[in-house]
């Protein structure tokens, strides 16, 4: 009965281990700068950013460039020609999307 009054059940050593496990579980998550300090995370982030930039160029800037007249340094494509040229690039973009 005295052990129950003090809240002890004889497993004091196990209680100490539980406290240590709780400390490991409550560690603060790493900051963004700490994560970017890791080479693998930095490389994958840079690869993803480069790929996103390439997709942006292909879907937004490319049509604006090729629709311009040759006098304006474009190709004078029609909307059909732009659609066909972008559909040719589509499978390649899909492949990179699945890989990255």
C-alpha positions as CSV (number, residue, x, y, z in Angstrom):
1,X,0.0,0.0,0.0
2,X,2.7,2.6,0.7
3,X,4.1,2.2,-2.9
4,X,0.6,3.0,-4.3
5,X,0.3,6.1,-2.1
6,X,3.5,7.6,-3.6
7,X,2.5,6.7,-7.1
8,X,5.2,4.2,-7.5
9,X,4.6,0.7,-8.8
10,X,8.2,-0.6,-8.6
11,X,9.0,0.3,-12.2
12,X,10.8,3.5,-11.5
13,X,13.6,2.6,-14.0
14,X,11.0,2.2,-16.8
15,X,9.5,5.6,-15.9
16,X,12.9,7.2,-16.5
17,X,13.2,5.6,-19.9
18,X,9.8,6.9,-20.8
19,X,10.9,10.4,-20.0
20,X,13.9,10.1,-22.2
21,X,11.7,8.8,-25.1
22,X,9.4,11.8,-24.7
23,X,12.4,14.2,-25.0
24,X,13.4,12.6,-28.3
25,X,9.8,12.9,-29.6
26,X,9.5,16.6,-28.7
27,X,12.6,17.8,-30.6
28,X,12.0,20.9,-32.6
29,X,11.8,20.3,-36.3
30,X,14.7,21.6,-38.4
31,X,14.5,25.1,-39.8
32,X,14.5,25.8,-43.5
33,X,18.1,26.9,-43.4
34,X,19.1,23.7,-41.6
35,X,17.4,21.7,-44.3
36,X,19.0,23.6,-47.1
37,X,22.3,23.0,-45.5
38,X,21.9,19.3,-46.4
39,X,23.4,18.6,-49.8
40,X,20.6,16.1,-51.0
41,X,17.8,18.5,-50.1
42,X,19.6,21.4,-51.7
43,X,20.1,19.5,-54.9
44,X,16.6,18.2,-55.1
45,X,15.2,21.7,-54.4
46,X,17.4,23.3,-57.1
47,X,16.4,20.6,-59.6
48,X,12.7,21.1,-58.8
49,X,13.0,24.9,-59.2
50,X,14.9,24.5,-62.5
51,X,12.2,22.1,-63.8
52,X,9.5,24.4,-62.7
53,X,11.2,27.3,-64.5
54,X,11.5,25.2,-67.7
55,X,7.8,24.3,-67.6
56,X,6.9,27.9,-67.1
57,X,8.9,29.0,-70.1
58,X,7.4,26.2,-72.3
59,X,3.8,26.9,-71.3
60,X,3.8,30.7,-70.9
61,X,6.6,32.3,-72.8
62,X,7.1,30.0,-75.8
63,X,3.6,30.7,-77.3
64,X,4.1,34.4,-76.9
65,X,7.4,34.2,-78.7
66,X,6.3,32.0,-81.7
67,X,3.1,33.9,-82.3
68,X,5.0,37.1,-83.0
69,X,5.8,38.0,-86.6
70,X,9.3,37.4,-88.0
71,X,9.7,41.2,-88.0
72,X,9.3,41.1,-84.2
73,X,11.7,38.2,-83.9
74,X,9.0,35.5,-83.8
75,X,7.8,32.8,-86.2
76,X,4.3,34.0,-87.0
77,X,2.8,30.7,-85.9
78,X,-1.0,30.3,-85.9
79,X,-2.7,28.9,-82.8
80,X,-2.9,25.5,-84.5
81,X,0.8,25.5,-85.2
82,X,1.5,26.5,-81.6
83,X,-0.8,23.7,-80.3
84,X,1.0,21.1,-82.6
85,X,4.5,22.2,-81.5
86,X,3.5,22.1,-77.9
87,X,2.0,18.6,-78.2
88,X,5.3,17.4,-79.6
89,X,7.0,18.6,-76.5
90,X,4.2,17.1,-74.3
91,X,5.5,13.5,-74.0
92,X,9.0,14.8,-73.0
93,X,7.5,17.1,-70.4
94,X,5.4,14.2,-69.0
95,X,8.5,12.0,-68.8
96,X,10.4,14.7,-66.8
97,X,7.3,15.3,-64.6
98,X,7.2,11.6,-63.7
99,X,11.0,11.4,-63.0
100,X,11.3,14.6,-61.0
